[in-house]
Amino acid sequence: MDFSESDEQRLIRESVRKLCRDFPDEYWEQKDAAGEFPSDFFDSMAKAGWLGIAMPEQYGGAGKGIQEAAILLEEVAASGAAMNGATPLHLSIFGMHPVVKHGSESLRSAYLPKVARGEMHVAFGVTEPNAGTDTTAIETSAKRDGDHYIVRGRKVWTTKAIESQRVLLLVRTTPRKEVLRKTDGMTLLLAELQRPEVTISPIPKLGRNAVRTCEVVYDDLPVAVSDRVGEEGEGFRYLLDGLNAERILIAAEALGIGRAALRRAVNYANERIIFDRPIGKNQGIAFPLAQARTQLDAAELMIRKAAWLIDNAKPCGAEANMAKYLAAEAGFFAADAAIQTHGGFGYAREYHVERYWREARLMKLAPISQEMILNFVSEHVLGLPRSY
């Protein structure tokens, strides 16, 4: 069993780390406070070729695996960018996976190179107000009208909708009551976003404020049939194909946030002098930080295992879900310990750890809650009865 990274993987880690030094914590604090998309950071990553890291080479990508993409996103988050930096890249790196795997050749040729070059932003439209985790209950509909679909409905939590030219949109082309299985009758469309039939409204939220997340209303939006991903009615299956990869990448980002928080906490614990001694001498300070490091390292092992499995075309559902669960818990614990280490200053934006804390909290909710992961493990790993 070899735990060492390849020379190429080490080069990816070092190169991304070097690029991120040009965007320090102060940059991310300013972007978060202003609610301003980090365009210059995104453009720098695109220019360096990182957006296409997991896309096929024939479409302008690097053709690498989830292992390499996870390293990239971990390093971005660990630089202090946290989710404000990782999410814009995540959606470009991972968001087009259904198109890569199931899109027509014309669809791939038209859009993948633009995404890899950073010339086109893509959002992901799945969640709805009345559906939530139960994706099969979505109500947004698309009715065929000649060579177009007409889309009507509402989505929430569509991240990067304001900046994106297109959205991977899950719709019902057959009503739920008319299908044999509730997962049937859903279709994936690569729809235009910046059109008069689309209303985009940012949702005020706790963190990751440089990347706005929106409610999007579709009022008879026409979408060309040629912009459909794969076959009509198979959209839910196409989404499932990418869930394990998404879990792993989210886990890597949570790990990165935990690393950033721990780094600042350790530095502060060594430098802050109270009662004529550095506070890091106190076990009440030292032990939580040691525990955070232990949990982060354990989560990293599961991430590496899951990424290796998926890149080698082996079953990895349990490992991908466990990686996301462990990394989300470890990242948030580290961020919380960092605030506690800083005392009152941890509550001040000046020290950045409160921003890490706000963004690490998201990872326990999205893209799937910790409880739903435990449901998966209970049913599919332990063999217990399905709970829902």
Secondary structure, 3 states (H helix, E strand, C coil): CCCCCCHHHHHHHHHHHHHHCCCCHHHHHHHHHHCCCCHHHHHHHHHCCHHHCCCCHHHCCCCCCHHHHHHHHHHHHHHHHHHHHHHHHHHHHCCCHHHHHHCCHHHHHHHHHHHHHCCCCEEEECCCCCCCCCHHHCCCEEEEECCEEEEEEEEEEEECCCCCCEEEEEEECCCHHHCCCCCCCEEEEEEECCCCCEEEEECCCCCCCCCCEEEEEEEEEEEEHHHEECCCCEHHHHHHHCHHHHHHHHHHHHHHHHHHHHHHHHHHHHHCEECCEEHHHCHHHHHHHHHHHHHHHHHHHHHHHHHHHHHCCCCCHHHHHHHHHHHHHHHHHHHHHHHHHHHHHHHCHHHCHHHHHHHHHHCCCCCCCHHHHHHHHHHHHCCCCCCC
